[in-house]
Amino acid sequence: MKCWFLWWLVFFVSHQHAEACSPPKKDCNTTEYPSSKCPGSCTNQCQKGDDPCCCINCVDNILENGSLDDTIKAIMELEDFMEEEKINGTDLATSSDNIVALQYEPNDTFVDLDIYASDNEDISYEPLPSSTVSVQLPRELNPGQNNTIVFLKLKWPETNQSILGSTYEVYDRALVGLSVEGKNISGLQQRVNITINLSKEIHETQKPSCHFFNFTTRNFSENGCITLWTRGRNNVTCSCDHLTYFAVLMVPASPSPKDQKILTYITLIGCSLSLFTLVITVLIFITNRKVREDVSMRVHINLVIALILLNLHFLLSSTVAAVSSTGLCLYMALVLHYSLLATFFWMALEGFHLYLLLVKVFNIYIKRYLLKLSVVGWGVPAVIVSVVVIIDRGFYGHVSLDTSNSNNTAICYITNNTVKMGTTVGPFILVFLFNMFMFGATIRRVWILRKSTEFGQSNRDRAKKDICTLLGVMTLLGITWGLVFFSFGHLTTVGLYLFCILNSLQGFFIFLWFMMSMRKAKTAVTKTSNENHSNST
């Protein structure tokens, strides 16, 4: 009897404790709470005195079908409703298909608060067996008596649309919101910790990064948040110094700090060497009359000038960004964007010129050929940059070189990812595909010429000549820029090293190609002169 009574007492106490740790909950699922209980359409239903379920289900519906403006407005109205709708001194949890909301009434002696929520709409102040999100609010929060603390967990349904315009995948398509009635909480010394359990394996090309949604700028930012996660860990903790709406974004995995430092040095050394040798190339071109008369050399020199602009402004960009001068940074971002586009277009024109020489061969005369090439190579990038500036100057500004760490080294460049993809990545893909076709045509042409090589030339000499030709063409066409497509998975670090080494030295390789072409032309002239002298004799 004593054992039975003791067991019953323990069960009763633990059951009462569990109930005390779980706030009363109102289920607003559509099956339990049909829309017929909410009169009228889904408008203005988050007003004081309205049924909470009408407001919750209205926002739930907007998450699924609403536009960005409607979604932002609905979230803000839901937050205001949950803060202002008093609950008579008792806590209350409300849930629908995709939303879990909690109103917590603090007392005079607020110490801290832990909140646990799960996908099956359970919420508690103690750990749950199936909890997917846990929040730790510190003592410093000090909300004050009767200032309602609101917790919201919003989960978007599986659709193709991005969440709040994010360019990156939002983990579990979920947003966690925290607010205190009548207070703007920021600059906390004791940080708010939001821990999200990871149920899916994180791909090697991605890593979780804690961001909050800025309702003013309407984009995600990581300012004030620290991401606590290591690969292999089954949860990620967002440690932030303010209250707002938080999400875990799956950003591209960046190399280690040691690799970043090495890659930075490689890039600086390579670009500096390229800039120096490219300037020498221009001086040689200016001082050599015979070189200036060669049409191919005149095409090459335009690519050289574009690369000089690109290397020069890239090397100065981080310094200008550190100065924090808005006008100077805008200029630097504009010229850097322009010179990058000019480099891409002149690499494409190198491919077009190669097409005329190797594929078309006959009837290749074009009136004012170089002028027309210059209009495309220099004019089209100017038009693209001008359109971007006219639409919004704010597309140019400070950009962190590491997208997952805003405190990293910054440069002046394009701040908007959509503009960056459309005006740089898009044109480059087209240029790369065209030049790959031309590189294939060059290999075919070299193979044909190899079969008809002059009698007496050794295989070793022919192979050396062929290799030099193909490497030179590869440099002029910018084929090495395509290494960016192979910077994923296990090849991420290796691909970045190859990309930085080869592309930072592209100007140096073009200088070598330029010198070899001049030497070849000089040798051909000497050989022709000797043959004429021999025939005359």
Secondary structure, 3 states (H helix, E strand, C coil): CHHHHHHHHHHHHHHHHHHHHCCCEEECCCCCCCHHHCCCCCCCCCCCCCCHHHHHHHHHHHHHHCCHHHHHHHHHHHHHHHHHCCCCCCCEEEECCCEEEEEECCCCCCCCEEEEEECCCCEECCCCCCEEEEEEECHHHCCCCCCCEEEEEEECCCCCCCCCCCCCEEHHHEEEEEEECCECCCCCCCCEEEEEECCCCCCCCEEEEEEEEECCCCEEECCCEEEECCCCCCEEEEEECCCCEEEEEEEECCCCHHHHHHHHHHHHHHHHHHHHHHHHHHHHHHHCHHHHHCHHHHHHHHHHHHHHHHHHHHHHHHHHHHHCCHHHHHHHHHHHHHHHHHHHHHHHHHHHHHHHHHHHCCCCCCCCHHHHHHHHHHHHHHHHHHHHHHHCHHHEEEEECCCCCCCCCEEEEECCHHHHHHHHHHHHHHHHHHHHHHHHHHHHHHHHHHHCCCCCCCHHHHHHHHHHHHHHHHHHHCHHHHHHHHCCHHHHHHHHHHHHHHHHCHHHHHHHHHHHHHHHHHHHHHHHHHHHHHHHC
